[in-house]
């Protein structure tokens, strides 16, 4: 896939900023969105403010994209530990409705609202890609140890929404690709509290994760739409 213009939501995060830099290094025009409006200061990068928890903010951010939308849109936002320190639940006994709702709002509802406003802008006559960062842990069939209830549920729900959006887009935009991507365990703020027991070699730098994800994206075709793919390009069963 030749990418002329891309948009990255979550450009202020570890993976998001690396994706912006990786795309810019390839000569791609990049729209870099973050809640603060900050992001990498690089040639060919235009920063914009957008809070994906606020639908009006999303609508305003993409309103001027009509007629010249990006070929690639990546939602690189997500949360594992909340700002107040609430982390993944090890048992159902630890479930808290407010924390659960907040994780679903950020990991599931936010990317869905971005899709709601971005997908209608995609042209029908050429290939375009919408990718949301998800996780292998959202695969129900791959679940062996349980726990991390809200995070697992939020990613499983995101994977289902991606499958739904792909089916709907396939009816009107046969060249569009809508996918979820698992970047692996990346050395970012999200994973930092959980890195101590990782096997050697499992932790990936944001730059390497970005390169891996962009390689996967370049190899996607419409038959892949609706799937969850890992950083190697392997499809993960739901």
C-alpha positions as CSV (number, residue, x, y, z in Angstrom):
1,X,0.0,0.0,0.0
2,X,1.3,3.4,-0.9
3,X,0.3,5.9,1.8
4,X,0.1,9.5,0.8
5,X,-1.6,10.9,3.9
6,X,-2.1,9.3,7.4
7,X,-3.7,10.3,10.6
8,X,-2.7,9.0,14.0
9,X,-4.9,9.5,17.0
10,X,-2.9,9.1,20.2
11,X,0.2,10.8,18.8
12,X,1.3,11.9,22.2
13,X,1.8,8.3,23.4
14,X,4.8,6.0,23.0
15,X,3.5,3.9,20.1
16,X,1.5,6.8,18.5
17,X,4.5,9.2,18.5
18,X,6.7,6.4,17.0
19,X,4.1,5.8,14.3
20,X,4.0,9.5,13.4
21,X,7.8,9.5,13.2
22,X,8.0,6.3,11.2
23,X,5.4,7.6,8.7
24,X,7.1,11.0,8.4
25,X,10.4,9.3,7.7
26,X,8.7,7.5,4.7
27,X,7.7,10.9,3.3
28,X,4.0,10.5,4.3
29,X,2.0,13.6,5.2
30,X,0.9,13.0,8.8
31,X,-2.0,14.4,10.9
32,X,-1.0,13.8,14.5
33,X,-3.8,14.0,17.0
34,X,-3.5,14.1,20.8
35,X,-5.6,15.5,23.6
36,X,-3.1,18.3,24.2
37,X,-2.5,18.9,20.5
38,X,1.2,18.1,21.0
39,X,3.2,15.5,19.1
40,X,6.4,15.1,17.2
41,X,7.7,18.3,15.6
42,X,8.8,16.8,12.3
43,X,8.7,17.9,8.7
44,X,5.4,16.9,7.1
45,X,3.6,16.5,10.4
46,X,0.6,18.6,11.3
47,X,-0.6,18.4,14.9
48,X,-4.2,18.7,16.0
49,X,-6.0,18.5,19.3
50,X,-8.6,15.8,19.8
51,X,-10.0,14.1,22.8
52,X,-11.4,10.7,21.7
53,X,-13.5,10.6,24.8
54,X,-15.5,13.6,23.5
55,X,-17.4,13.0,20.3
56,X,-17.7,16.7,19.5
57,X,-13.9,17.0,19.7
58,X,-13.6,14.1,17.2
59,X,-16.2,15.6,14.8
60,X,-14.5,19.0,14.9
61,X,-11.1,17.5,14.3
62,X,-12.1,15.6,11.1
63,X,-14.6,18.1,9.8
64,X,-12.2,19.5,7.2
65,X,-11.0,16.1,6.0
66,X,-13.9,15.8,3.6
67,X,-12.7,15.6,0.0
68,X,-9.1,14.9,1.0
69,X,-9.2,12.2,3.7
70,X,-6.1,10.2,4.9
71,X,-5.4,6.9,3.2
72,X,-4.5,5.5,6.7
73,X,-6.1,6.2,10.0
74,X,-4.6,4.6,13.2
75,X,-6.1,4.9,16.6
76,X,-3.2,4.3,19.0
77,X,-4.9,5.3,22.2
78,X,-5.5,3.0,25.2
79,X,-5.3,2.5,28.9
80,X,-4.4,-0.4,31.2
81,X,-3.8,1.4,34.5
82,X,-6.0,4.4,35.3
83,X,-4.5,7.7,36.4
84,X,-5.6,7.1,40.0
85,X,-3.5,3.9,40.0
86,X,-6.3,1.4,39.5
87,X,-4.8,-1.4,37.6
88,X,-6.0,-4.7,36.0
89,X,-8.2,-6.8,38.3
90,X,-6.7,-10.1,39.3
91,X,-10.1,-11.4,40.4
92,X,-13.8,-10.7,39.7
93,X,-14.0,-9.7,43.4
94,X,-12.0,-6.6,42.5
95,X,-14.4,-5.3,39.8
96,X,-15.4,-1.7,40.3
97,X,-18.2,-0.3,38.0
98,X,-16.7,3.1,37.6
99,X,-13.2,1.9,36.8
100,X,-14.7,-0.7,34.4
101,X,-16.7,2.0,32.6
102,X,-13.7,4.3,32.3
103,X,-11.6,1.6,30.7
104,X,-14.3,0.7,28.2
105,X,-14.8,4.4,27.5
106,X,-11.1,4.8,26.5
107,X,-10.3,1.4,25.0
108,X,-13.6,0.7,23.2
109,X,-16.0,3.6,22.9
110,X,-13.3,6.2,21.9
111,X,-11.9,4.2,18.9
112,X,-15.5,3.4,17.9
113,X,-16.4,7.1,17.8
114,X,-13.3,7.8,15.7
115,X,-14.5,5.2,13.2
116,X,-18.0,6.6,13.2
117,X,-16.7,10.0,12.0
118,X,-13.7,8.8,9.8
119,X,-15.0,5.8,7.9
120,X,-17.7,7.8,6.0
121,X,-14.9,10.0,4.6
122,X,-13.0,7.1,3.0
123,X,-13.2,7.1,-0.9
124,X,-15.0,4.2,-2.5
125,X,-12.7,4.0,-5.5
126,X,-9.4,3.3,-3.8
127,X,-7.8,1.4,-0.9
128,X,-7.8,2.9,2.6
129,X,-7.1,1.5,6.0
130,X,-8.5,2.1,9.5
131,X,-6.5,0.4,12.2
132,X,-7.1,0.4,15.9
133,X,-4.5,-0.9,18.4
134,X,-5.9,-3.8,20.3
135,X,-4.3,-6.7,22.1
136,X,-4.0,-10.5,21.9
137,X,-5.5,-10.5,25.4
138,X,-8.8,-9.6,23.9
139,X,-9.0,-12.9,22.1
140,X,-11.6,-15.1,23.9
141,X,-10.2,-18.3,22.4
142,X,-6.6,-17.4,23.5
143,X,-7.6,-16.8,27.2
144,X,-5.9,-19.3,29.4
145,X,-5.4,-17.6,32.7
146,X,-8.3,-15.2,33.2
147,X,-8.0,-12.0,35.2
148,X,-7.5,-8.5,33.9
149,X,-11.3,-8.5,33.4
150,X,-12.0,-4.9,32.3
151,X,-9.0,-4.7,30.0
152,X,-9.7,-8.0,28.3
153,X,-13.4,-7.1,27.9
154,X,-12.6,-3.7,26.4
155,X,-10.3,-5.2,23.8
156,X,-12.6,-8.1,23.0
157,X,-15.4,-5.5,22.5
158,X,-13.1,-3.4,20.3
159,X,-12.3,-6.5,18.2
160,X,-16.0,-7.2,17.7
161,X,-16.7,-3.6,16.7
162,X,-13.8,-3.8,14.1
163,X,-15.4,-6.9,12.7
164,X,-18.8,-5.2,12.5
165,X,-17.4,-2.1,10.9
166,X,-15.5,-4.2,8.3
167,X,-18.7,-6.0,7.3
168,X,-20.6,-2.7,6.9
169,X,-17.8,-1.0,5.0
170,X,-17.4,-4.0,2.7
171,X,-20.9,-3.3,1.3
172,X,-20.1,0.2,0.2
173,X,-16.2,0.5,0.2
174,X,-14.9,-2.9,-1.2
175,X,-11.3,-1.7,-1.1
176,X,-11.4,-0.5,2.5
177,X,-9.5,-2.4,5.2
178,X,-10.7,-2.2,8.8
179,X,-8.5,-4.1,11.3
180,X,-7.3,-4.4,14.9
181,X,-3.6,-4.7,15.5
182,X,-1.7,-6.2,18.4
183,X,1.7,-4.5,18.7
184,X,3.2,-6.9,21.2
185,X,4.6,-5.8,24.6
186,X,6.0,-2.4,24.0
187,X,8.2,-0.3,26.4
188,X,5.7,2.5,27.1
189,X,4.0,4.0,30.2
190,X,1.1,1.5,29.6
191,X,3.2,-1.6,30.1
192,X,5.9,-0.2,32.5
193,X,4.3,-1.5,35.7
194,X,4.2,-5.1,34.3
195,X,7.6,-5.5,32.7
196,X,9.6,-7.0,35.6
197,X,8.7,-10.7,34.9
198,X,8.8,-10.6,31.1
199,X,11.0,-13.2,29.3
200,X,14.1,-11.7,27.8
201,X,13.5,-10.4,24.3
202,X,9.7,-10.0,24.7
203,X,9.8,-6.2,25.3
204,X,9.9,-4.1,22.1
205,X,10.9,-0.5,21.7
206,X,8.2,1.9,20.4
207,X,10.3,2.5,17.2
208,X,10.5,-1.3,16.5
209,X,6.8,-1.7,17.3
210,X,6.0,1.1,14.8
211,X,8.1,-0.4,12.1
212,X,6.5,-3.8,12.7
213,X,3.0,-2.4,12.6
214,X,3.6,-0.3,9.4
215,X,5.0,-3.4,7.7
216,X,1.8,-5.3,8.6
217,X,-0.4,-2.4,7.4
218,X,1.4,-2.3,4.1
219,X,0.7,-6.0,3.5
220,X,-3.0,-5.9,4.3
221,X,-5.7,-6.3,1.7
222,X,-9.5,-6.2,1.7
223,X,-9.7,-9.9,2.5
224,X,-8.1,-9.2,5.8
225,X,-10.7,-6.6,6.8
226,X,-12.3,-7.4,10.2
227,X,-9.4,-9.3,11.6
228,X,-7.0,-9.0,14.5
229,X,-3.4,-9.2,13.5
230,X,-0.2,-9.3,15.6
231,X,3.0,-7.4,14.9
232,X,4.3,-10.2,12.7
233,X,1.2,-10.1,10.5
234,X,-0.3,-13.3,11.9
235,X,-4.0,-13.4,12.3
236,X,-5.2,-14.0,15.9
237,X,-8.3,-16.0,16.4
238,X,-11.2,-14.2,18.1
